[in-house]
Amino acid sequence: TRVETFLKKNGYYGASAEVLEVGQADSLLIDIIITIKNGVFARVNEVSVFGDTPIRRRAVVNAYRRMCFSFNRIIETFSTGTLGCYSRELERETTQSLQDKFAKMGYVQARIRISHHWIDVNDTSAPKSCQKRSADDSTQRCVNLRIDIDKGPKVSWSIKVKDQVAISRNAFLRFIGAIFAVDQFSRSSIADESDEVALD
């Protein structure tokens, strides 16, 4: 259902939703009752960074481990009790942010590839928060992320503004960098949705 898709998009996996419409007598109004069963908030367990990154590896690790730690994601932080909540939307936002940062540093051709390894809920060596809560609980709730970064060459250029164009050199450079960042992000290799088949 659309409710289940919405929940999954926002990091709540393994839930089933039932939508019931109840009409009111002698009225055009209806009551919509949504019942959500099971499900857990997914979280990031470990982040490994490989390749040549233009910033410190620890900064990349923290970016993906603390995806919830932002003003518009503060609800997720309190709901899950961890800074490491996970969703595809958060992953894309974080990756886009890093692409923008790299572009501003001159690495406009940088590529980021993300691989996912979901932890088996039956793995007794995994953290307790990643293990199943009951015998019939099969919802995977923790993911390990492998981040492969190829920063590419550092690009530099010179700009000459003619005809008294009303734009500063720095503003124009930021604009060009942003264009490159969007283009590179659209072509970055992010793991396919098939990584989440087990969670459907």
N, C-alpha and C positions, 0 to 999 in steps of 0.2 A: 504494500500500500504506500501511498504518498507519505503517510506518517512515519512508517518504518524507514523509508528513504531519507526523510528529513532527520530522523534520529541518528541514522548511520552517518550521514554527512557531517553531523555535529559531534561524532565520536562516541555515540551510544550504540553498542553492537549487541547482536543476539536477541533483540527485543521483538515481540510480536504485538501488533496493534489491531484492535477491533473497533470499528467505527459504527455506531448505532444511531439511527435517526428516529426520533420519537415525535410524532405529531401531537399537537395539543388540540383538544376538542374545541370546536367552534372558534378556531383561530387559524390564521395562515402561518403562525410561528411554529418552528420545530426546535426540539432540543437535540443537540448533538452530543452523544456520550462516547468518549474515547477511552478505551481500556487498554493499558499497556502492561504486558506481562514479561517478566524476566528481563534480561539485558544488563549490561554493565558499561561503565565508561572505560574506554581503552586508554592505556597509558604507555609512554615510552619507557622501556626498561634500560637499554644501553644504546649508546651512539658511538660508532667507530668511524673515524675520518681517514681517508686514504688519498694519495695524490699530492699535488703541489697546490696548496691553498695560499692566496696572497695575504691572509690574516692568520692569526694564531689558531691552531687546531682547537684549543680549549674554547675559543670564542664560537666556533662552528658547533661544537658539542653543546655548549650552553644554549645556543639559538634553538636547537631542536629539542633539547630536554626541557626547556622552559617556555614552550610555545604558548602556554596558557597565561603566562605572566605579562599580560598587557591589559590596558584599561577595558577594552571591549570584550575581554575573555575572563574577566575576574570571577564571573559566576561559575565557569567551569573549574576554576582553581578551588573555590570553596566546595563545590559539589563533589569533586574527586578527591580532595585532600592532598593533591600533589600538583607540582608545577609541570609535570611531564605528561599531561593529558594529550591524547592523539586523535587526530581526524585528518582525512585527506585535505580538507579545506585549510586547516592549520598548516599542514605540510606545504601546500602550495604557497600560502602567504609567506611563510618563513623562507622558502626557496626564492621567491620573487624579491624579498627584502635583501637576501644575500647577493642575488644577481645585480640588483641596483647598486649595492655597496661596492662590488667588484668593478662595475662599469665606471663609477665615479673615481676609482683608483687607476683607471686606464685599462683594465682587463675586460674589454667589451666583448671578447670572444670566449670568456670563461664558460665552462660547461659543468653542470652538476647532475650527477646520476644517483638516484636513491634506490636501494634494495631493501626489501622488508623480510624479516624472519619472525613469524609469529610463534610465541612460546607455547609449547604443548601444555595444556592445563593438567595433564597427568604426570608431568615431570616433577618429581619430588625434590629435585635439586634446585628447582627454580625458586625465586622469592615467593614467600607466602601469598603476597598480593596477586601473583600471577597464576596460582593454582586454583583448581576448581573448588567451589564452596560446598558442593553436595555431590552425591553419587551420580545423579543424572545431569550435572552441569557440564556442558561441553563447549561453552562460549569462550573463545580465546580473548584474553583481555590485556595482554602485554606484547609489545613488539620491539624487536631490536632493529635499529636502523644502521645501514652501512652507507656512508656518504663518500662518493668518489668525485673528486674535484680535479678538473684540468683547467688551470687558470689561463693557459694560452699566452700569446705574446702581449707585452704591454704596449698599448697603442698611444702614440702622441701625435699631435697635429698642431698646425698654426692656422689661425683664422684672421682674415683681414676684412673688416667691415667697411664697405664702401657706400657712397651715396647717402651718408649721414643716417644710416638705418638706426632707429631708436631701440637698440638692444645692446647690452653689455657683452663683452667677450666671454666672461665667466658664465653668464646666463645661457649663452648660445652653446657653450661646451656642455653644460648640464643637460640641455635639451638633446643634443646629439648623443650623449652618453645614455640617456633614458631610452632613446629609440633603439640603440644597440642592445640594451638590457632586455627590453620587451621581445625583440627578435630572437635573442639567444635563449630566453626563457621558453619561448614557444617551441624551440627546437631542442631544448634540454631533454635528456633521456631520463624520464621518471618512470619507475616500474609500472607495469600495466595493472589494470584493475583485477586481473586474474590472481594477483597476490592475495586478494580478499575472498576468494571463492569459498573458502572453508567457513566464512562467517555468514554467508547468506542463509 
